[in-house]
Amino acid sequence: DEKPYNGVLDCLTRIISEEGIAALWKGVGPSLVLVSNPSIQFVTYERLRGPMAKIAEKRGSAITAFEFFVMGAIAKAVATVCTYPLQLAQSRLRADKGRAGNQKERTYSGTAD
């Protein structure tokens, strides 16, 4: 039966004493990969905007609000498709408490599972 933490300092000191200082950075790699979501969205949007500007120029008008919206939606969809599998893995790891709270009977042991 694990005692609940009595605040941030108690949590930090218990993690360090029970799992070592490196445990404070467990999962930082996958989290840093998720930071790429806005970058992927931005690059995709910019790649779409160039050809769309040429199309708009050929027809003799500016890019419409609807076209900007569609470019943004496509860019967000691409970024989400690229990073969603990692988000799913993180969610499952967070939810995996093991059978009856037994940490040794967890279904997943890391992001690669």
C-alpha positions as semicolon CSV with decimal commas, in nm:
position;residue;x (nm);y (nm);z (nm)
1;D;0,000;0,000;0,000
2;E;0,172;0,317;-0,121
3;K;0,142;0,633;0,084
4;P;0,024;0,942;-0,114
5;Y;0,266;1,229;-0,169
6;N;0,248;1,525;0,070
7;G;0,340;1,786;-0,189
8;V;0,593;1,849;-0,464
9;L;0,903;1,836;-0,242
10;D;0,793;1,507;-0,085
11;C;0,723;1,365;-0,431
12;L;1,065;1,469;-0,564
13;T;1,259;1,338;-0,264
14;R;1,073;1,005;-0,264
15;I;1,124;0,953;-0,636
16;I;1,497;1,026;-0,601
17;S;1,536;0,800;-0,299
18;E;1,328;0,511;-0,441
19;E;1,420;0,524;-0,812
20;G;1,727;0,746;-0,839
21;I;1,770;1,095;-0,978
22;A;1,745;0,977;-1,341
23;A;1,382;0,879;-1,273
24;L;1,293;1,250;-1,271
25;W;1,354;1,250;-1,647
26;K;1,178;0,924;-1,737
27;G;0,976;0,974;-2,052
28;V;1,137;1,305;-2,147
29;G;1,247;1,166;-2,486
30;P;0,895;1,085;-2,611
31;S;0,768;1,414;-2,468
32;L;1,032;1,605;-2,663
33;V;0,926;1,424;-2,978
34;L;0,571;1,549;-2,918
35;V;0,706;1,905;-2,919
36;S;0,759;1,846;-3,291
37;N;0,382;1,854;-3,354
38;P;0,364;2,234;-3,402
39;S;0,684;2,224;-3,609
40;I;0,539;1,960;-3,839
41;Q;0,220;2,165;-3,864
42;F;0,411;2,484;-3,950
43;V;0,633;2,321;-4,213
44;T;0,334;2,146;-4,373
45;Y;0,134;2,470;-4,378
46;E;0,422;2,659;-4,540
47;R;0,465;2,383;-4,801
48;L;0,095;2,412;-4,886
49;R;0,094;2,792;-4,890
50;G;0,355;2,821;-5,168
51;P;0,161;2,627;-5,433
52;M;-0,167;2,783;-5,316
53;A;-0,020;3,132;-5,363
54;K;0,075;3,039;-5,722
55;I;-0,277;2,912;-5,787
56;A;-0,424;3,231;-5,643
57;E;-0,189;3,442;-5,854
58;K;-0,288;3,255;-6,171
59;R;-0,656;3,318;-6,107
60;G;-0,582;3,683;-6,024
61;S;-0,699;3,695;-5,662
62;A;-0,562;3,646;-5,312
63;I;-0,584;3,322;-5,116
64;T;-0,934;3,310;-4,966
65;A;-1,015;3,267;-4,599
66;F;-1,157;2,923;-4,676
67;E;-0,834;2,820;-4,851
68;F;-0,631;2,938;-4,550
69;F;-0,863;2,735;-4,328
70;V;-0,824;2,422;-4,542
71;M;-0,444;2,459;-4,549
72;G;-0,441;2,491;-4,170
73;A;-0,670;2,191;-4,127
74;I;-0,456;1,976;-4,357
75;A;-0,137;2,086;-4,178
76;K;-0,288;2,001;-3,837
77;A;-0,408;1,663;-3,964
78;V;-0,061;1,576;-4,097
79;A;0,103;1,677;-3,767
80;T;-0,151;1,476;-3,567
81;V;-0,112;1,166;-3,785
82;C;0,266;1,187;-3,734
83;T;0,257;1,226;-3,355
84;Y;-0,064;1,047;-3,251
85;P;0,091;0,699;-3,216
86;L;0,330;0,838;-2,955
87;Q;0,045;1,017;-2,776
88;L;-0,148;0,690;-2,767
89;A;0,153;0,502;-2,627
90;Q;0,201;0,764;-2,356
91;S;-0,168;0,751;-2,262
92;R;-0,160;0,374;-2,230
93;L;0,156;0,386;-2,021
94;R;-0,001;0,642;-1,787
95;A;-0,318;0,437;-1,752
96;D;-0,135;0,106;-1,700
97;K;-0,148;0,052;-1,325
98;G;-0,104;-0,323;-1,338
99;R;-0,351;-0,579;-1,208
100;A;-0,506;-0,465;-0,883
101;G;-0,245;-0,189;-0,864
102;N;0,046;-0,436;-0,872
103;Q;0,327;-0,250;-1,052
104;K;0,502;-0,578;-1,138
105;E;0,206;-0,697;-1,345
106;R;0,192;-0,398;-1,577
107;T;0,104;-0,459;-1,941
108;Y;0,360;-0,209;-2,074
109;S;0,714;-0,142;-1,959
110;G;0,806;0,149;-2,186
111;T;0,714;0,358;-2,488
112;A;0,838;0,094;-2,735
113;D;0,593;-0,170;-2,605
